[in-house]
Amino acid sequence: MTSGEFDPTKIERPNPSLLRYYLLVSFLTGPLTPLVFLPLYFRFATLRYKFDEDGVSMSWGILFRKEVYLTYRRIQDIHITRNLLQRWMGLAKISLQTAAGSSQAEMAIEGILQPDLLRDFLYSRMRGAKGDTPEPQSSSGAQGDANYVRATQALVDIKVALEKLVEQKQQEGELR
């Protein structure tokens, strides 16, 4: 799948490989496998993601439902982590950190097969969210270029207005 075909808004659940990963990790605990696997199974079964125009949300849990929503504007850093087993299975965990001051990630997106494409999408949204007024984004590069062109044009307009003001003041000084 190329980056042109990658659409994170269609990611709603982790890849089924995550359940196999949880099972393998549980087997490594020996006789405690059922006790370790059961909470991981329920986490997998209830885990949901949603990527929209303003941010990303994640929810999971049966007895104690937890929901986390981060706007792209709040995201400070993105980390991709993979242990040996995750690399073998093609999985990764994407950790999103904010300026909240905690040492742990605010959100950890698990079970992603294309973490580099998702990371690039999140970075482009982070950069696009820096402005005060959100605008529709056709592509990550085009939005940045459009902002640069608008900023440059605003600076040129200011320069022209200042030059006119200086010229006007000089003419007023000559007339007196």
NORMOTA-V463528 format. One line per field, one symbol per residue. phi: phi as a letter, one per 30 degrees, with the letter a starting at -180 (. if undefined). A space follows every 10 residues. Layout:
phi = ???
This chain:
phi = .dddcdbddd dcbddedddd dedddddddi ddeddddedd dddddcdbbb cbdcabbbba jcdcdcbbbb dddddcabbc bbdedddddi caccccccdd jddcddbbdc icdbdddddd dddddddddd ddcdbdcdad dddddddddd dddddddddd dddddddddd dddddd
